[in-house]
Amino acid sequence: MRYDHTNVPSERKQQAIELFEQLPRRYDELGAALSFWQDPRWRRAMVGAVAGSPNDRVLDVATGTGLVAEELVSRYRCRVVGLDQSAAMLGRAREKLERDPALGGRVELLEGEAERLPFADAEFDHLTFTYLLRYVDDPAATLGELARVVKPGGRVASLEFCLPRGPLLWAWRLYTRVGLPALGRLGGREWYEVGRFLGPSIEGFYARYPLQRQLEMWRAAGIGAVTARRMSLGGGVVIWGTRDGS
């Protein structure tokens, strides 16, 4: 499949692009703080599920400022291709790579979309993606496209926000509807808008795609042995599996 640079973003994707375009400067620090420093822990757990090696080439989709790419290189000494649709986020990632030649020598950054990956079939040993499927119009088709570029036997791993169960859901709603926007305001208007956006976005996604349905989509995409690990009382979920085939 060829990547089409003339493709017009959908309303959902355009909203995501505009929302996050203004955030790169303090994205790493504020993103961690607003999750009560759970986001870095979740990313480490996702990278751990890859079980990579120094000879591997890993595709990190929705790489943002390169946090997962950095963790992959740090843990496995592998080579990473980081892909994101946001030029601003990639710009921040490039700044960090320039400050660390050892890291920069192992990470390549590309602008592109998860729905139309500019890579051949089975080109990568493993693949990771973070906070992605809420922003695409067809999550099932996107999972199929992600699986397409992974070698049989390779790992696919993801990180996404999740919904706590039972009474904790009400505390989560209070935080995402009131606390998150209020704390985000301390970081500026852009973070206030993100704070307002996240809660409804997460709940809307799980209304359409409950976790069990997501796992079924992974299997339908050709990813087997799919496992989901809820983290931080259900605030986040790491999903991983192995590309089918031999």
C-alpha positions as CSV (number, residue, x, y, z in Angstrom):
1,M,0.0,0.0,0.0
2,R,1.3,3.4,-0.9
3,Y,1.1,6.4,1.3
4,D,-1.0,9.1,-0.4
5,H,0.2,12.6,0.6
6,T,-2.9,14.1,-1.1
7,N,-5.3,12.4,1.3
8,V,-7.5,14.9,3.0
9,P,-7.7,14.3,6.8
10,S,-11.1,13.5,8.3
11,E,-12.7,15.7,10.8
12,R,-11.6,13.4,13.6
13,K,-8.0,13.4,12.5
14,Q,-7.9,17.1,11.8
15,Q,-9.1,17.8,15.3
16,A,-6.3,15.6,16.7
17,I,-3.7,17.4,14.5
18,E,-4.9,20.8,15.6
19,L,-5.2,19.9,19.2
20,F,-1.7,18.5,19.6
21,E,0.1,20.8,17.2
22,Q,0.6,23.4,20.0
23,L,1.8,21.0,22.7
24,P,5.3,19.7,21.9
25,R,7.4,22.2,23.9
26,R,6.3,20.8,27.3
27,Y,4.5,17.7,26.2
28,D,6.7,15.2,28.0
29,E,6.7,16.9,31.4
30,L,3.0,17.9,31.4
31,G,1.8,14.7,30.0
32,A,3.5,12.8,32.8
33,A,2.3,15.2,35.5
34,L,-1.4,15.2,34.4
35,S,-1.4,11.4,34.5
36,F,0.1,11.5,38.1
37,W,3.4,10.2,36.5
38,Q,1.7,7.0,35.4
39,D,2.2,7.6,31.6
40,P,6.0,6.9,31.7
41,R,5.3,3.7,33.7
42,W,2.8,2.6,31.1
43,R,5.2,3.3,28.2
44,R,7.9,1.3,29.9
45,A,5.4,-1.6,30.3
46,M,4.5,-1.5,26.6
47,V,8.1,-1.4,25.5
48,G,8.8,-4.4,27.9
49,A,6.1,-6.4,26.1
50,V,8.0,-6.1,22.8
51,A,10.9,-8.4,24.0
52,G,13.2,-7.0,21.4
53,S,16.9,-7.4,20.6
54,P,19.8,-5.3,19.3
55,N,19.4,-6.7,15.8
56,D,15.7,-5.7,15.5
57,R,14.2,-2.9,13.5
58,V,11.0,-1.5,15.2
59,L,8.4,0.8,13.9
60,D,6.9,3.2,16.5
61,V,3.6,4.7,15.2
62,A,2.3,7.9,16.7
63,T,5.8,8.4,18.0
64,G,5.0,12.0,19.1
65,T,8.1,13.5,20.7
66,G,9.9,10.2,20.6
67,L,9.4,8.9,24.1
68,V,8.7,5.3,23.1
69,A,11.5,5.4,20.5
70,E,13.9,6.5,23.2
71,E,12.8,3.7,25.6
72,L,13.1,1.1,22.8
73,V,16.7,2.1,22.0
74,S,17.6,2.4,25.7
75,R,16.2,-1.1,26.6
76,Y,17.1,-3.1,23.5
77,R,19.8,-1.1,21.5
78,C,17.6,-1.7,18.5
79,R,17.0,0.5,15.5
80,V,13.7,2.5,15.5
81,V,11.6,4.2,12.8
82,G,9.3,6.8,14.5
83,L,6.3,7.8,12.4
84,D,3.8,10.6,13.3
85,Q,1.3,12.8,11.5
86,S,2.3,15.9,13.5
87,A,5.2,17.8,12.1
88,A,5.4,19.9,15.3
89,M,5.8,16.7,17.4
90,L,8.4,15.3,15.1
91,G,10.3,18.6,15.3
92,R,10.5,18.3,19.1
93,A,11.6,14.7,18.7
94,R,14.4,15.8,16.3
95,E,15.6,18.3,18.8
96,K,16.1,15.6,21.4
97,L,17.9,13.3,18.9
98,E,20.3,16.1,18.0
99,R,21.3,16.5,21.6
100,D,22.1,12.7,21.9
101,P,24.1,11.5,18.9
102,A,24.0,7.9,20.2
103,L,20.2,7.9,20.2
104,G,20.0,9.9,16.9
105,G,22.1,7.2,15.2
106,R,19.5,4.6,15.9
107,V,16.3,6.5,15.4
108,E,14.8,7.7,12.0
109,L,11.8,10.0,12.1
110,L,9.1,10.2,9.3
111,E,5.9,12.1,8.8
112,G,3.0,9.9,7.9
113,E,-0.3,8.3,8.8
114,A,-1.0,5.0,10.5
115,E,-3.8,4.2,8.0
116,R,-1.4,4.4,5.0
117,L,2.0,3.2,6.1
118,P,4.8,3.9,3.5
119,F,6.4,0.5,4.1
120,A,6.5,-2.9,2.5
121,D,4.8,-6.0,3.9
122,A,6.7,-7.6,6.8
123,E,9.4,-4.9,6.9
124,F,9.7,-4.6,10.7
125,D,10.6,-7.0,13.4
126,H,8.2,-5.4,15.9
127,L,5.8,-2.5,16.1
128,T,4.5,-0.2,18.9
129,F,1.8,2.5,18.9
130,T,0.6,4.8,21.6
131,Y,-2.8,6.7,22.0
132,L,-3.6,6.1,18.4
133,L,-6.9,4.3,17.7
134,R,-9.1,7.0,19.2
135,Y,-8.0,9.3,16.4
136,V,-8.6,7.1,13.4
137,D,-11.9,6.6,11.6
138,D,-11.6,2.8,11.2
139,P,-9.6,1.2,14.0
140,A,-10.1,-2.3,12.6
141,A,-8.7,-1.4,9.2
142,T,-5.8,0.6,10.9
143,L,-4.9,-2.5,13.0
144,G,-4.8,-4.5,9.8
145,E,-2.4,-1.9,8.2
146,L,-0.2,-1.9,11.3
147,A,0.0,-5.7,11.3
148,R,0.8,-5.8,7.6
149,V,4.3,-4.3,8.0
150,V,5.3,-6.7,10.9
151,K,7.2,-9.9,10.2
152,P,5.4,-13.2,11.2
153,G,6.3,-13.9,14.8
154,G,7.0,-10.2,15.6
155,R,5.4,-8.4,18.5
156,V,2.8,-5.7,18.2
157,A,2.2,-3.6,21.4
158,S,0.1,-0.6,22.2
159,L,-0.7,1.8,25.0
160,E,-4.1,3.5,25.4
161,F,-6.1,5.1,28.2
162,C,-8.7,2.9,29.7
163,L,-11.8,3.2,31.9
164,P,-11.7,2.1,35.5
165,R,-14.4,-0.3,36.7
166,G,-17.1,0.1,39.3
167,P,-17.0,3.0,41.8
168,L,-13.6,4.1,40.5
169,L,-15.2,5.2,37.2
170,W,-17.0,8.0,39.0
171,A,-13.7,9.3,40.5
172,W,-12.2,9.0,37.0
173,R,-15.0,11.0,35.5
174,L,-14.7,13.7,38.2
175,Y,-11.0,14.0,37.5
176,T,-11.3,14.0,33.7
177,R,-14.2,16.4,33.6
178,V,-13.1,18.9,36.4
179,G,-9.6,18.2,37.6
180,L,-7.9,17.6,34.3
181,P,-9.1,20.8,32.6
182,A,-8.3,22.8,35.8
183,L,-4.8,21.4,36.0
184,G,-4.3,21.7,32.3
185,R,-5.1,25.4,32.5
186,L,-1.9,25.9,34.5
187,G,0.0,24.8,31.4
188,G,-1.7,27.3,29.2
189,R,-4.8,27.5,27.0
190,E,-3.7,24.6,24.8
191,W,-3.4,22.2,27.7
192,Y,-6.8,23.3,29.1
193,E,-8.3,22.3,25.7
194,V,-6.6,18.9,25.9
195,G,-7.9,18.5,29.4
196,R,-11.5,19.2,28.3
197,F,-11.1,16.9,25.3
198,L,-9.6,13.7,26.8
199,G,-12.4,12.5,29.1
200,P,-15.2,12.6,26.5
201,S,-12.8,11.2,23.9
202,I,-11.8,8.2,25.9
203,E,-15.4,7.4,27.0
204,G,-16.7,7.8,23.5
205,F,-14.1,5.4,22.2
206,Y,-14.9,2.7,24.7
207,A,-18.7,3.2,24.1
208,R,-18.0,2.3,20.4
209,Y,-15.2,-0.2,21.1
210,P,-15.2,-1.9,24.5
211,L,-12.0,-3.6,25.4
212,Q,-13.2,-7.1,24.5
213,R,-14.2,-5.8,21.0
214,Q,-10.7,-4.2,20.6
215,L,-9.0,-7.6,21.4
216,E,-11.3,-9.2,18.8
217,M,-10.1,-6.6,16.2
218,W,-6.5,-7.4,17.0
219,R,-7.1,-11.0,16.3
220,A,-9.0,-10.3,13.1
221,A,-6.0,-8.2,12.0
222,G,-3.8,-11.3,12.1
223,I,-2.3,-10.8,15.6
224,G,-2.4,-13.8,17.9
225,A,-1.8,-14.5,21.6
226,V,-3.3,-11.1,22.4
227,T,-3.0,-10.0,26.0
228,A,-4.4,-6.9,27.8
229,R,-2.9,-5.6,31.0
230,R,-4.9,-2.9,32.8
231,M,-2.7,-0.6,34.8
232,S,-3.1,2.1,37.5
233,L,-6.5,1.0,38.7
234,G,-7.7,0.8,35.1
235,G,-6.6,4.2,33.9
236,G,-4.4,2.7,31.2
237,V,-4.2,-0.5,29.3
238,V,-1.2,-2.1,27.5
239,I,-2.2,-4.6,24.8
240,W,0.3,-6.9,22.9
241,G,0.3,-9.9,20.7
242,T,2.3,-11.8,18.1
243,R,2.0,-11.4,14.3
244,D,0.5,-14.6,12.9
245,G,2.3,-16.6,10.3
246,S,5.6,-18.5,10.1
